[in-house]
């Protein structure tokens, strides 16, 4: 078999994609042998995979930002500024009492993402077996602690997480 590109030279390898013969000049010594056509197809496939990954990343960022805004609006509606402030408050205190409930509840989403990221990942091909008793309340206590931890961490993490998410969209 001769090289697909240089017809007069004997082939020393074959393209892994299509099986065409390749001479030493066409065969890259340190990579998997691929003809020009298969290299182009591989490049298109890699670009397509990167595009899909970017779309998934942008989608997850928009989802997190939407959840943050919704949580902030819900928190602000539950804690109205009328119950916290009085008409004699100045503009700064009025601003604080209006927007602090929004920031506290919006930060909950960022805190929840951070706490989930800190959780150790399960190794692939392993089965996790959990045995619980019916009178064991550790799951409820853990969930409640996770809620309070997310709210506490979220207050501090919210501006950084939001900036990071916006950077992920526009990079």
C-alpha positions in Angstrom: 0.0 0.0 0.0 1.3 3.5 -0.9 0.7 6.8 0.8 -2.6 8.5 -0.1 -0.9 11.8 -0.6 2.5 10.8 -2.0 1.6 7.9 -4.4 5.2 6.9 -5.1 6.2 6.3 -1.4 5.3 3.1 0.5 3.0 3.6 3.5 4.3 2.9 7.0 1.1 3.5 8.9 -2.6 3.9 8.4 -5.0 6.7 9.3 -7.0 5.6 12.4 -10.1 7.2 11.0 -10.4 5.9 7.5 -7.5 3.4 7.0 -5.7 5.3 4.3 -2.0 4.5 3.9 0.5 7.2 5.2 4.2 7.6 4.5 6.8 8.7 7.2 6.5 12.3 6.0 2.7 12.3 6.5 2.7 10.4 9.7 3.4 12.5 12.8 5.7 10.6 15.0 4.2 11.6 18.3 0.5 11.5 17.6 -2.2 9.1 16.3 -1.9 8.9 12.5 -4.6 10.9 10.8 -5.0 12.0 7.2 -5.8 15.6 6.4 -9.5 14.9 5.9 -9.9 13.1 9.3 -7.9 15.9 11.0 -10.4 18.4 9.7 -13.3 16.3 10.9 -11.7 15.9 14.3 -11.2 19.7 14.5 -14.9 20.2 13.7 -16.0 17.7 16.3 -13.8 19.4 19.0 -15.2 22.8 18.1 -18.7 21.4 18.3 -18.0 19.9 21.7 -16.6 23.2 23.0 -19.6 25.0 21.7 -22.0 22.7 23.4 -20.0 22.9 26.7 -20.1 26.7 26.5 -23.9 26.7 25.9 -24.4 24.5 28.9 -22.1 26.7 31.1 -24.0 29.9 30.0 -27.3 28.2 30.6 -26.3 27.1 34.2 -25.0 30.7 34.9 -28.3 32.2 33.8 -30.2 29.6 35.9 -28.2 30.6 39.0 -28.6 34.3 38.3 -32.4 33.9 37.9 -32.7 31.8 41.1 -30.7 34.5 42.9 -33.0 37.3 41.8 -36.1 35.2 42.5 -34.8 34.3 46.0 -34.0 38.0 46.6 -37.5 39.2 45.6 -39.1 36.5 47.8 -37.0 37.5 50.7 -37.7 41.2 50.2 -41.5 40.5 50.0 -41.5 38.6 53.3 -39.5 41.2 55.2 -41.0 44.5 54.1 -39.2 47.7 54.9 -42.3 49.2 56.5 -42.0 46.8 59.4 -38.3 47.5 59.9 -38.0 51.2 59.3 -39.8 54.3 60.5 -40.7 57.5 58.6 -38.1 59.4 60.6 -35.2 57.3 59.2 -32.7 59.1 56.9 -32.1 58.0 53.3 -29.2 55.8 54.1 -31.0 53.8 56.8 -34.1 53.6 54.5 -31.9 52.2 51.7 -30.4 49.7 54.1 -33.7 48.5 55.4 -35.1 48.2 51.9 -32.3 46.2 50.3 -30.7 44.2 53.1 -33.6 41.6 53.0 -33.1 41.2 49.3 -29.3 40.7 49.7 -29.7 38.2 52.5 -32.1 36.0 50.7 -30.4 36.3 47.3 -27.1 35.3 49.0 -28.7 32.1 50.0 -28.5 30.7 46.4 -24.8 31.5 46.2 -24.1 30.0 49.6 -26.0 26.8 48.6 -23.9 26.4 45.5 -20.7 26.9 47.5 -21.7 24.3 50.1 -22.6 21.8 47.4 -19.2 22.4 45.8 -17.4 21.7 49.1 -19.1 18.3 49.4 -16.8 15.4 48.5 -17.6 13.8 45.2 -18.4 10.1 45.0 -15.9 8.1 43.0 -17.3 6.6 39.8 -18.3 2.9 39.9 -18.9 2.9 43.6 -22.2 2.4 45.4 -23.0 4.4 48.4 -25.1 2.5 51.0 -26.8 4.5 53.7 -28.5 2.8 56.5 -30.8 5.0 58.6 -33.1 4.3 61.5 -36.6 5.6 61.4 -36.1 7.6 64.6 -32.8 9.1 63.4 -33.2 12.9 62.8 -29.7 13.6 61.5 -30.9 14.1 58.0 -33.3 16.9 59.1 -30.7 18.5 61.3 -28.1 18.4 58.6 -30.5 20.0 56.1 -31.4 22.8 58.6 -27.7 23.4 59.3 -27.1 23.5 55.6 -29.9 26.1 55.1 -28.4 28.4 57.8 -24.9 27.8 56.6 -25.9 28.7 53.0 -27.6 31.9 54.2 -24.5 32.9 56.3 -22.0 32.1 53.6 -24.1 33.5 50.9 -24.1 37.0 52.4 -20.3 37.2 51.9 -20.0 35.2 48.7 -22.8 36.8 46.7 -20.9 39.7 45.1 -17.9 37.5 44.2 -20.0 34.6 42.9 -22.1 37.0 40.8 -19.0 38.7 39.4 -17.6 35.2 38.6 -20.8 34.1 36.8 -20.8 37.3 34.7 -17.2 36.7 33.8 -18.1 33.1 32.7 -20.7 34.5 30.4 -18.5 37.0 28.6 -15.2 35.2 28.5 
